[in-house]
Amino acid sequence: MLFVIHAVDRIGALDNRLAHYEAHKVFLSDTSAYGVKIVKSGPLVADDGSTMIGSLFLVEAPSRAEVERFHAADPFRHADIWERVSITGFLRRQG
């Protein structure tokens, strides 16, 4: 099943995000231990087109439980970067 993880950074979190960015990328490089496959992912950006303000993931997993376990292990979560996170099932219609 597909799931969307939509995570919005805390105000003023950019320096903290950048400090943990490499650990976050390493974590995302192999998600097999969590039973999750990343279909698409990347940072959300402000209207300037470059300032990172959150994260968006489209992942495939057997159930929400695997997605929650994957999300809980992310270094960005441990660094308390995200203010709001939603995990929602997704049905692909196009693309």
Secondary structure, 3 states (H helix, E strand, C coil): CEEEEEEEECCCCHHHHHHCHHHHHHHHCCCHHHCCEEEEEEEEECCCCCCEEEEEEEEECCCHHHHHHHHHHCHHHHCCCEEEEEEEEECCCCC
